[in-house]
Amino acid sequence: MKKIVLAGGIVLSLLATSLFAADKPLRLGIEAAYPPFAYKEASGQIAGFDVDIGNALCAEMKTDCQWVEQEFDGLIPSLKVKKVDAILSSMTITDDRRKSVDFTGKYYYSPARLVMKAGSEVSADFSSLKGKRIGVQRSTTTDRFASAVLAAQGVDVVRYSSQNEIYLDLISARLDGTLADAIPVDEGFLKTDSGKGFTFVGPAFTDPQYFGEGAGIAVRKGDSELLAKLNAAIQAIRASGEYQKIQAKYFTFDIYGD
């Protein structure tokens, strides 16, 4: 009898937890310094592709979004200590990160590219970059690749908290280049007045060992219920055309990829 009562209590407790969670907004961690995916408007409001996608997913799941802004390298620690429920901040799905979090399927894909002054050339083995100062955002896939591959060729890898800080040092010639995701660096820098005189150089970087499988939404390890809801919502907004409508606001091509 005690076992039956205990089991019943556990079921009720789980139901109560589920209902309680449904009544709360979904707290989404984001770094708002990564245009066009996330940035601050003049009003101070966070906007961008990631934000629109997150709001569409919340609408699909019939819950409210609460955006929690912070620097990129603090997002996973915040998820672990339950300051946020999920991370929706152009975070690349990698095996290394899977040790700490669970990921949804991708919601977009972007290769990495090297950006330098127009006319710069890069050798296939990157030895021509010896002695160059290349900026990367800390705790990103490009940081990992630069640390493992470029540094071995004598590159001075300089780490920053945000990509916007890198652009400032690139413009002022304190850096020779930056390695970053191609889409945001193209839209947020190269196509702006600040990016005049700079261009992509060298190959597109797509090695899954370093550059993962696309951007996904991270949840705490074992949070299978939220993971399933987010995956279903991603598929739903793609099937309904909402994803394509959001994409068209920011890009003239298919950002989802194959």
C-alpha positions as CSV (number, residue, x, y, z in Angstrom):
1,M,0.0,0.0,0.0
2,K,2.9,2.4,0.9
3,K,4.4,1.7,-2.5
4,I,1.2,2.5,-4.3
5,V,0.8,5.8,-2.3
6,L,4.4,6.7,-3.0
7,A,4.1,5.9,-6.7
8,G,0.9,8.0,-6.8
9,G,2.7,10.9,-5.1
10,I,5.5,10.8,-7.6
11,V,3.1,10.9,-10.5
12,L,1.2,13.9,-9.0
13,S,4.5,15.6,-8.3
14,L,5.6,15.2,-11.8
15,L,2.3,16.4,-13.1
16,A,2.5,19.4,-10.9
17,T,6.0,20.2,-12.0
18,S,5.0,19.9,-15.6
19,L,1.9,22.2,-15.1
20,F,4.0,24.7,-13.1
21,A,6.6,24.8,-15.9
22,A,4.0,25.4,-18.6
23,D,2.8,28.4,-16.6
24,K,6.2,30.0,-16.6
25,P,7.9,31.8,-19.5
26,L,10.6,29.9,-21.3
27,R,13.9,31.7,-20.3
28,L,16.2,31.8,-23.4
29,G,19.8,32.7,-23.0
30,I,21.2,34.9,-25.8
31,E,24.2,37.1,-26.6
32,A,22.9,40.3,-28.2
33,A,26.0,41.3,-30.1
34,Y,25.9,39.1,-33.2
35,P,24.0,40.8,-36.0
36,P,21.9,39.9,-37.9
37,F,21.2,37.0,-35.5
38,A,20.9,39.1,-32.3
39,Y,21.5,42.8,-31.7
40,K,20.2,45.8,-29.7
41,E,17.9,48.2,-31.4
42,A,18.0,51.9,-30.5
43,S,15.2,51.3,-28.1
44,G,17.3,48.8,-26.2
45,Q,15.1,45.9,-27.4
46,I,16.9,42.7,-28.6
47,A,16.1,41.9,-32.2
48,G,17.4,39.6,-35.0
49,F,16.9,36.2,-36.6
50,D,17.6,34.2,-33.5
51,V,15.0,36.3,-31.6
52,D,12.4,36.0,-34.2
53,I,12.9,32.3,-34.4
54,G,12.7,31.9,-30.6
55,N,9.5,34.0,-30.4
56,A,8.0,31.8,-33.2
57,L,8.9,28.7,-31.4
58,C,7.4,30.0,-28.2
59,A,4.2,30.9,-30.0
60,E,4.1,27.4,-31.5
61,M,4.6,25.9,-28.0
62,K,2.0,28.3,-26.6
63,T,4.3,29.8,-24.0
64,D,6.0,33.1,-23.5
65,C,9.7,33.8,-24.3
66,Q,11.8,35.6,-21.7
67,W,15.1,36.6,-23.2
68,V,18.1,36.6,-20.8
69,E,21.1,38.5,-22.3
70,Q,24.7,37.8,-21.4
71,E,28.1,37.1,-23.0
72,F,28.4,34.0,-25.1
73,D,31.0,32.2,-22.9
74,G,28.7,32.5,-19.9
75,L,25.6,30.9,-21.6
76,I,26.4,27.2,-20.8
77,P,27.3,27.9,-17.2
78,S,24.0,29.8,-16.8
79,L,22.1,26.9,-18.3
80,K,23.7,24.5,-15.9
81,V,22.8,26.5,-12.8
82,K,19.2,27.0,-14.1
83,K,19.4,30.8,-14.7
84,V,18.0,30.0,-18.2
85,D,16.0,27.0,-19.5
86,A,17.6,26.9,-23.0
87,I,20.2,28.7,-25.1
88,L,19.2,30.1,-28.5
89,S,22.2,32.1,-29.6
90,S,23.7,30.7,-32.8
91,M,25.4,28.0,-30.8
92,T,27.1,25.4,-33.0
93,I,26.3,21.8,-32.3
94,T,29.6,20.0,-31.5
95,D,30.5,16.7,-29.8
96,D,32.5,18.7,-27.3
97,R,29.5,20.8,-26.2
98,R,27.4,17.7,-26.1
99,K,29.4,16.7,-23.1
100,S,27.8,19.6,-21.2
101,V,24.4,20.1,-22.9
102,D,21.8,18.4,-25.1
103,F,21.0,20.0,-28.5
104,T,18.0,20.1,-30.7
105,G,18.5,19.5,-34.4
106,K,19.9,22.5,-36.3
107,Y,17.9,25.6,-37.1
108,Y,20.5,27.0,-39.5
109,Y,24.0,26.3,-40.8
110,S,26.9,28.6,-41.5
111,P,30.5,27.7,-42.4
112,A,33.4,29.7,-41.0
113,R,35.5,32.0,-43.0
114,L,38.7,34.1,-42.6
115,V,38.3,37.8,-43.1
116,M,41.3,40.0,-43.9
117,K,42.2,43.1,-45.9
118,A,41.4,42.8,-49.6
119,G,44.4,41.5,-51.5
120,S,45.5,39.2,-48.7
121,E,46.4,35.7,-49.6
122,V,46.4,32.5,-47.5
123,S,48.4,29.4,-48.2
124,A,46.7,26.0,-48.1
125,D,48.6,25.0,-44.9
126,F,48.0,28.5,-43.3
127,S,51.8,29.0,-42.9
128,S,51.5,32.4,-44.7
129,L,49.6,33.6,-41.5
130,K,52.7,33.1,-39.3
131,G,53.0,36.1,-37.1
132,K,49.6,37.5,-38.0
133,R,47.1,38.5,-35.3
134,I,43.8,36.7,-35.9
135,G,40.8,37.6,-33.7
136,V,38.3,35.0,-32.6
137,Q,35.4,35.1,-30.2
138,R,36.1,33.2,-27.0
139,S,34.6,29.7,-26.4
140,T,33.4,29.4,-30.1
141,T,34.1,26.8,-32.7
142,T,36.4,29.2,-34.4
143,D,38.4,29.7,-31.2
144,R,38.8,25.9,-30.9
145,F,40.0,25.6,-34.6
146,A,42.3,28.6,-34.3
147,S,43.8,27.3,-31.1
148,A,44.4,23.8,-32.5
149,V,45.4,24.5,-36.1
150,L,46.3,28.2,-36.7
151,A,48.4,28.6,-33.5
152,A,50.5,25.6,-34.6
153,Q,51.4,27.6,-37.7
154,G,52.7,30.5,-35.6
155,V,49.5,32.6,-35.7
156,D,48.9,34.9,-32.7
157,V,45.3,34.0,-31.8
158,V,43.6,36.9,-29.9
159,R,40.4,36.1,-28.0
160,Y,37.5,38.5,-27.4
161,S,34.2,38.4,-25.6
162,S,32.2,39.5,-28.6
163,Q,32.6,39.7,-32.4
164,N,31.8,43.4,-32.3
165,E,35.0,44.0,-30.3
166,I,36.9,42.2,-33.0
167,Y,35.6,44.4,-35.7
168,L,36.8,47.5,-33.9
169,D,40.3,46.2,-33.6
170,L,40.3,45.0,-37.2
171,I,39.3,48.4,-38.4
172,S,42.0,50.1,-36.3
173,A,44.6,47.6,-37.6
174,R,45.3,46.0,-34.2
175,L,44.3,42.7,-35.9
176,D,45.2,41.3,-39.3
177,G,42.1,39.3,-39.6
178,T,39.3,37.4,-37.9
179,L,38.0,33.8,-38.2
180,A,34.2,33.8,-37.7
181,D,30.9,32.3,-39.0
182,A,30.5,33.4,-42.6
183,I,26.9,34.6,-42.5
184,P,27.1,37.0,-39.5
185,V,30.5,38.4,-40.5
186,D,29.2,39.0,-44.0
187,E,25.9,40.6,-43.0
188,G,27.2,42.3,-39.8
189,F,30.5,43.6,-41.1
190,L,31.5,43.1,-44.7
191,K,28.3,44.6,-46.1
192,T,28.5,47.6,-43.8
193,D,30.5,50.8,-44.3
194,S,32.9,49.6,-41.6
195,G,33.8,46.5,-43.6
196,K,34.9,48.3,-46.7
197,G,38.4,47.2,-47.8
198,F,37.9,43.8,-46.1
199,T,37.0,40.5,-47.7
200,F,36.8,36.7,-47.3
201,V,40.1,35.0,-47.9
202,G,41.0,31.3,-48.1
203,P,38.5,28.4,-47.9
204,A,35.2,27.9,-46.2
205,F,35.7,25.9,-43.0
206,T,33.3,23.0,-42.6
207,D,35.2,20.2,-40.9
208,P,32.6,18.7,-38.4
209,Q,35.4,18.0,-36.0
210,Y,35.8,21.7,-35.3
211,F,32.7,23.4,-36.9
212,G,30.0,21.0,-35.9
213,E,26.6,20.4,-37.5
214,G,24.9,23.8,-37.6
215,A,23.4,26.0,-34.9
216,G,21.1,24.3,-32.5
217,I,19.2,25.1,-29.3
218,A,20.9,23.9,-26.1
219,V,19.0,22.5,-23.1
220,R,20.2,21.0,-19.8
221,K,21.4,17.4,-20.0
222,G,18.5,15.0,-19.6
223,D,15.7,17.6,-20.2
224,S,14.1,15.4,-22.8
225,E,10.6,17.0,-22.5
226,L,11.8,20.5,-23.5
227,L,14.1,19.0,-26.1
228,A,11.2,17.2,-27.8
229,K,8.9,20.2,-27.7
230,L,11.6,22.5,-29.2
231,N,12.4,19.9,-32.0
232,A,8.7,19.6,-32.8
233,A,8.3,23.4,-32.9
234,I,11.2,23.8,-35.2
235,Q,9.7,21.3,-37.6
236,A,6.3,22.9,-37.3
237,I,7.4,26.4,-38.2
238,R,9.3,25.1,-41.1
239,A,6.2,23.2,-42.3
240,S,3.9,26.2,-41.8
241,G,6.2,28.6,-43.7
242,E,6.8,30.8,-40.6
243,Y,10.5,29.9,-40.7
244,Q,10.8,30.9,-44.4
245,K,9.0,34.2,-43.6
246,I,11.5,35.0,-40.8
247,Q,14.4,34.0,-43.0
248,A,13.3,36.3,-45.8
249,K,13.6,39.3,-43.4
250,Y,17.3,38.8,-43.0
251,F,18.6,36.7,-45.9
252,T,18.2,36.3,-49.7
253,F,19.2,32.6,-49.5
254,D,18.3,29.4,-47.7
255,I,20.1,29.6,-44.4
256,Y,18.9,26.2,-43.2
257,G,21.0,24.3,-45.7
258,D,20.7,20.6,-46.7
